[in-house]
Amino acid sequence: MIGAAVMMLGSSYFDMAFGLVRGILVMNLLGPTGRGIMGLVGMAHKYLTHSHLGVLHGISKDLPLAIGRRDTAAVDEIEGVGAAFVTLTGILAGLGMAVFGLVMDYGVETKVSLIAGGGILAAQQVYALYRVVLRAWDRFGTLAVASVVSTLSQFCLILLGAALFHVSGAMLGWLLALIISVLYFAYGSRFVIPWHIDWTVVARLVRSGLFIAFIILSDTLLRTVDGLVIVTSYPDKAYKFGLYSVAVQVATYLYRIPEAGGFVIMPRILQNYAAKDDVEGVRRHVMLPTIASATILPVAAGCAFVLLPPMVRTVVPKFESAIYAAQVLSLASVLLALPVASNTLLIALNKDWFVVMNKCIGAAVIWGFGTWYASRGGHLSMIAMGAGIGYFVASLMSLYEVLSRYYKPRGRMLGQLAMCYLPLAWCVGALKGSGVAADALVPHVEHEWLSAGIRLCMFLIAALPVILYGNAKTRLLHEVLRLARRTLDQRNGNKNGK
């Protein structure tokens, strides 16, 4: 399982590395306003992808269970009917978005972006379908290669389109890249899904996945409500949203760590729960990724906090005014990531409503704080601060519910809960101390990169207890090294075999 998680994390960070370079180049080519138009279309996608009414999530939940029971008939039924319905609804939602772009009185670039966005939406739906089905069958090698194909094609085609035709070209390049990715899944994976429609099965998948759909929708709301505040509260919304995209992009990269682990771990939690007697297995699969997120992410976010100012001023100077917002949201992303595994368990326990409530309450906090501050012309960094407060509320409710179930007595549970948040508090203190020390040694204004390098070293030294604690609890470093040695031995064996 750890090998699969590392494989997915590796492909995810390959995507991140190319995505980072692509994002920088696109920002320079399009500027804040152009980047904001792309971001607004992307936000619309996040909501319209729920057009399948939860069927995709029903597949995600029911297919691993059917595979675990070795129920071949149920597997074929779930795959075939689910694939047909998800594809059809994705096409219809994409057509709706394209028609909206045609009839609305927007500028040419926005119209083209919306029309292309409709095609992107349909292609993304099919791409997501293949990911869910192949994940259930443990086809993580194919998924990793597909991620690489998607990353490289988007890198080349989006940049080419942006350079030639500005925002419209970037969107058309994005569409073509997704079509290439779907074709790889269809022909490269050699995985055949017999598509057919059975409305009884559709209704069952909707019932199974509807609450998961609500969870994903509430998660989308939680992660995008700060952007919605900007769109609804600032007059120059495309420009402001484009600036804020720097913060969103950094937070998204940090979130890839628990997201990749959760992608692999979710079927295991469901399968262990289905066994009914593997309580320790469930607790292990919930607590290990939670502790890993609680200890790895604050250090990663702290490194991003230190390096963001010189990096933004060097590579995307047009976005300089968004630096502090990006720093704040990078730390806030730790709180967003903490309950990934606990939310999965709550789904298995049929407490979907509780997860939805957590996220909606967190989103309401962000909306209330953000709109109040934005109405006073506040800086984007305070919108990011409000996001962090909302993430904390949502994560605290989820972790408390799960830990109170698996840790007794109450004092032990509260200790485990505190250790989920103390590493972040420690790293925030380390950031403050390292900043004061670095500024005392080197004038920040005159030697920004040198000052950042000194501060980074001091921060990592100060954060060493967090790193050591996380490794002691999860043995993650040991597992990564073991996997690397095994991979090296296999390569050497293949060479000797030749």
Secondary structure, 3 states (H helix, E strand, C coil): CHHHHHHHHHHHHHHHHHHHHHHHHHHHHHHHHHHHHHHHHHHHHHHHHHHHCCHHHHHHHHHHHHHHHCCHHHHHHHHHHHHHHHHHHHHHHHHHHHHHHHHCCCCHHHHHHHHHHHHHHHHHHHHHHHHHHHHHCCCHHHHHHHHHHHHHHHHHHHHHHHHHHHHHHHHHHHHHHHHHHHHHHHHHCCCCCCCCCCHHHHHHHHHHHHHHHHHHHHHHHHHHHHHHHHHHHCCCHHHHHHHHHHHHHHHHHHHHHHHHHHHHHHHHHHHHHHHCCCHHHHHHHHHHHHHHHHHHHHHHHHHHHHHHHHHHHHHCHHHHHHHHHHHHHHHHHHHHHCCHHHHHHHHHCCCHHHHHHHHHHHHHHHHHHHHHHHCCCCCHHHHHHHHHHHHHHHHHHHHHHHHHHHCCCHHHHHHHHHHHHHHHHHHHHHHHHHHHHHHHHCCCCCCHHHHHHHHHHHHHHHCHHHHHHHHHHHCHHHHHHHHHHHHHHHHHHHHHHC
